[in-house]
Amino acid sequence: MMTPLLISDQLPDSSSGEDLIMAKTATFAVVHFSVAFTVGYAVTGSILVGSALALIEPAVNTVAFYFHELGWQKFEAHKATLAEAFANRV
């Protein structure tokens, strides 16, 4: 069975977490723009409407995804502290 190639496998060890977040954000944007255009065009039959949807909706979601990833990165950095804090509350 073939194992999937992960983007993190292609980045040098010196890459920061920020570089990985930006790479994931960029690839997410490409996929999202493609899906938004395809759905918009399939539903309306209009290249103009499909293009407008492909530009507006994914652009907003891409920015949201970037901040979502930053939030998860902060969560991972403080996971032990959070676990201890919640354990002491019970």
C-alpha positions as CSV (number, residue, x, y, z in Angstrom):
1,M,0.0,0.0,0.0
2,M,1.3,3.4,-0.9
3,T,1.7,5.9,1.9
4,P,0.5,9.5,1.2
5,L,3.1,12.2,0.7
6,L,2.6,14.9,3.3
7,I,3.6,18.5,2.7
8,S,5.5,18.4,6.0
9,D,7.7,15.6,4.5
10,Q,8.8,18.1,1.7
11,L,9.7,21.0,4.0
12,P,13.3,21.3,5.3
13,D,13.8,20.8,9.0
14,S,14.6,24.5,9.4
15,S,11.1,25.5,8.4
16,S,9.2,27.2,11.1
17,G,5.7,26.4,12.1
18,E,4.7,29.6,10.5
19,D,6.1,28.4,7.1
20,L,4.0,25.2,7.4
21,I,0.9,27.2,8.2
22,M,1.4,29.4,5.2
23,A,2.0,26.4,2.9
24,K,-1.1,24.7,4.2
25,T,-3.1,28.0,3.8
26,A,-1.9,28.4,0.2
27,T,-2.8,24.8,-0.8
28,F,-6.2,25.1,1.0
29,A,-6.9,28.2,-1.0
30,V,-6.2,26.5,-4.4
31,V,-8.5,23.6,-3.5
32,H,-11.2,25.9,-2.1
33,F,-11.2,28.3,-5.1
34,S,-11.5,25.3,-7.5
35,V,-14.4,23.8,-5.5
36,A,-16.2,27.1,-5.2
37,F,-16.0,27.8,-8.9
38,T,-17.1,24.2,-9.8
39,V,-20.1,24.4,-7.5
40,G,-21.1,27.9,-8.5
41,Y,-20.9,27.0,-12.2
42,A,-22.7,23.7,-11.8
43,V,-25.6,25.3,-9.9
44,T,-26.0,28.4,-12.1
45,G,-24.4,27.5,-15.4
46,S,-22.8,30.9,-15.4
47,I,-19.0,31.3,-15.6
48,L,-19.4,34.9,-14.2
49,V,-21.3,33.7,-11.1
50,G,-19.0,30.8,-10.7
51,S,-16.0,33.1,-10.9
52,A,-17.4,35.6,-8.5
53,L,-18.1,32.8,-6.0
54,A,-14.6,31.4,-6.5
55,L,-13.1,34.7,-5.6
56,I,-15.2,36.0,-2.7
57,E,-16.1,33.0,-0.6
58,P,-12.8,31.2,-0.6
59,A,-10.8,34.4,0.0
60,V,-12.7,35.0,3.2
61,N,-12.4,31.3,4.2
62,T,-8.7,31.3,3.5
63,V,-8.1,34.2,5.9
64,A,-10.3,32.4,8.5
65,F,-8.3,29.2,8.0
66,Y,-5.0,31.0,8.7
67,F,-6.3,32.3,12.0
68,H,-7.8,28.9,12.8
69,E,-4.4,27.3,12.3
70,L,-2.7,29.9,14.5
71,G,-5.3,29.1,17.2
72,W,-4.5,25.4,17.0
73,Q,-0.8,26.1,17.1
74,K,-1.3,28.1,20.3
75,F,-3.5,25.3,21.8
76,E,-0.8,22.7,21.0
77,A,1.9,24.9,22.6
78,H,-0.2,25.2,25.8
79,K,-1.8,21.8,25.9
80,A,0.0,20.6,29.0
81,T,-0.8,23.8,30.9
82,L,-4.5,23.5,29.9
83,A,-4.7,19.8,30.9
84,E,-3.2,20.6,34.3
85,A,-5.6,23.5,34.8
86,F,-8.6,21.4,33.9
87,A,-7.4,18.5,36.0
88,N,-7.1,20.7,39.1
89,R,-10.7,22.0,38.7
90,V,-12.3,18.6,39.1
